[in-house]
Amino acid sequence: MVDPDKLNIDSIIARLLEVRGSRPGKNVQLSEAEIKSLCVKSREIFLSQPILLELEAPLKIC
């Protein structure tokens, strides 16, 4: 697996954007290691975010 800190996210995004205007279902070449590292890094980022919103009463929901 690629070290998530050394993962070249810009390269992955560029490859994904290359097929933006193509037909649906066009394949993008990503290695299994890149996908796993991307998932690990994404998980770290999501888990570092607060889960709950701190809100004060009264709360009006429209």
Contact map, one row per residue, 1 for C-alpha under 8 A:
11100000000000000000000000000001110110000000000000000000000000
11110110000000000000000000000000110010000000000000000000000000
11111110000000000000000000000000000010000000000000000000000000
01111110000000000000000000000000000011011000000000000000000000
00111110000000000000000000000000000000001000000000000000000000
01111111000000000000000000000000000000000000000000000000000000
01111111100000000000000000000000010011000000000000000000000000
00000111111100000000000000000000000000000000000000000000000000
00000011111110000000000000000000000001000000000000000000000000
00000001111111000000000000000000000000000000000000000000000000
00000001111111100000000000000000000000000000000000000000000000
00000001111111110000000000000100000000000000000000000000000000
00000000111111111000000000000000000000000000000000000000000000
00000000011111111100000000000000000000000000000000000000000000
00000000001111111110000000011000000000000000000000000000000000
00000000000111111111000000010000000000000000000000000000000000
00000000000011111111000000000000000000000000000000000000000000
00000000000001111111100000000000000000000000000000000000000000
00000000000000111111110001010000000000000000000000000000000000
00000000000000011111110000000000000000000000000000000000000000
00000000000000000111111000000000000000000000000000000000000000
00000000000000000011111101000000000000000000000000000000000000
00000000000000000000111111000000000000000000000000000000000000
00000000000000000000011111000000000000000000000000000000000000
00000000000000000000001111100000000000000000000000000000000000
00000000000000000010011111110000000000000000000000000000000000
00000000000000000000000011111000000000000000000000000000000000
00000000000000110010000001111100000000000000000000000000000000
00000000000000100000000000111110000000000000000000000000000000
00000000000100000000000000011111011000000000000000000000000000
00000000000000000000000000001111111000000000000000000000000000
10000000000000000000000000000111111100000000000000000000000000
11000000000000000000000000000011111110000000000000000000000000
11000010000000000000000000000111111111000000000000000000000000
00000000000000000000000000000111111111100000000000000000000000
10000000000000000000000000000001111111110000000000000000000000
11110010000000000000000000000000111111111000000000000000000000
00010010100000000000000000000000011111111100000000000000000000
00000000000000000000000000000000001111111110000000000000000000
00010000000000000000000000000000000111111111000000000000000000
00011000000000000000000000000000000011111111100000000000000000
00000000000000000000000000000000000001111111110000000000000000
00000000000000000000000000000000000000111111111000000000000000
00000000000000000000000000000000000000011111111100000000000000
00000000000000000000000000000000000000001111111110000000000000
00000000000000000000000000000000000000000111111110000000000000
00000000000000000000000000000000000000000011111111000000000000
00000000000000000000000000000000000000000001111111000000000000
00000000000000000000000000000000000000000000111111100000000000
00000000000000000000000000000000000000000000001111111000000000
00000000000000000000000000000000000000000000000011111000000000
00000000000000000000000000000000000000000000000001111100000000
00000000000000000000000000000000000000000000000001111110000000
00000000000000000000000000000000000000000000000000011111000000
00000000000000000000000000000000000000000000000000001111101000
00000000000000000000000000000000000000000000000000000111111000
00000000000000000000000000000000000000000000000000000011111000
00000000000000000000000000000000000000000000000000000001111100
00000000000000000000000000000000000000000000000000000011111110
00000000000000000000000000000000000000000000000000000000011111
00000000000000000000000000000000000000000000000000000000001111
00000000000000000000000000000000000000000000000000000000000111
